[in-house]
């Protein structure tokens, strides 16, 4: 059976993965199951091994997390002799939650035995190099979304892109909304079941929890926002909502971190993750909206060109099979 040039396997449907496979031009197989991990993971292992054997890719891309998928790919690499490229999200670079926090050596193993480990920024690349791996810095590809005209309305709409993860200072944003001027409205995305009850109870009348939205409704909400916020307490994380905001040409409020200032350097108001600062940042982003929109359109063009250059660099450094 003839070998496939390249293949990307993921055990999670992630927007970053979708964007990168589009830009790189590699086939993607995403495995899905709603069953418990004790049932779906053995099935995923068997299915993945079957794909590796049947497709025999010269270059295999996998997403980390999943840690189990990455370990499986490393185990199969010498048997099938493919080049392994691991797209490591922050959770695939260092431990920051769960039982993996007690096993930091596993991450060094991931990095050392992959041919290339893709990371989103230089701070993460340093960790991979320290672990004797070969990093390549490749931020997310911008979503293929068009800029749309803003509707003519009096209300100022701010949207917080959120999943209610531990690193998201949602409570501080909800507190900040109490101090917003009349006519401002805050929407907070994310599944309602993931929102702690105490956060919902402290919300002001100008705050709406959207619950889970379809792709089309999520797109519309972001595109018609005056300002998009995406916040994290991690200093080395580039958040998905920032790429979406740039793609749509909507000004941003981001957590003030070195990686954000380096990459998203136009059309952005940076803030500490504290209520008073976040309130002021939202107001400033609304008041300077016209200028910030021009700046973020300029940033979009630069990031698109930078992305094309980085993809070419990645493909140039991956050894042929």
C-alpha angles and dihedrals in degrees: 000000000000117000121245116237095228142346135186119209123189133174092202131051102234129173092225091055092048091053096047096048088051092053097040094043097229125144114252129211115189117190115213134189135154093203126105118283090250089064104031099045096059088048091049091050093053093044092048094049089049091052092049092051096043097043097033093197119203088213121030122194120196134177120238116231101070091079091184092054090050093050090048092051091049090050093050095043098086092042097052095026099225126149109250122220115183119198099210117199115196089276089058095052104051137356117260104154144022129009092327088074087074093051108056091152089070091067092052087052091052092051098043096051100043117088090221131007114202115211132175100236145011095259089064092043089060090058092050092050090049087055090053093253132132111245130194120194111225120155119204119290111250112255114255093249125138126229110251128200115263115249117247106251141132097228117091111220124203122183125200111204103216145158096183090247120164093255094055115094093214095149090058091052091050090051090048092055090065088068098048119116122257111280096037119117128191123205120192117198128205137085111309091221090063094054114099109239092233091060092052091047093054094051120119124230090261092064127088127188104211098195117211113337131202116248091257094048092045090051092049093048092052095042093053095045122108090212134013122207128197117171138183137172090219113101094206102047127106105201125223094232091063092060090047091050093050091049090054095042093239119145117251141222109202137174110268103252133140094246092052093048091048098049106025096043102149135051092020138117111204122210142179112246093255127111099242093048092045092051091051091046092053092049092047092049090053095045093049095037098125094053093043091052091056090048095050092050087055090048090051092057092049094048092049091053091044091050093053090050093049093049090053089049092051093050090048094055098046108097115235118252 
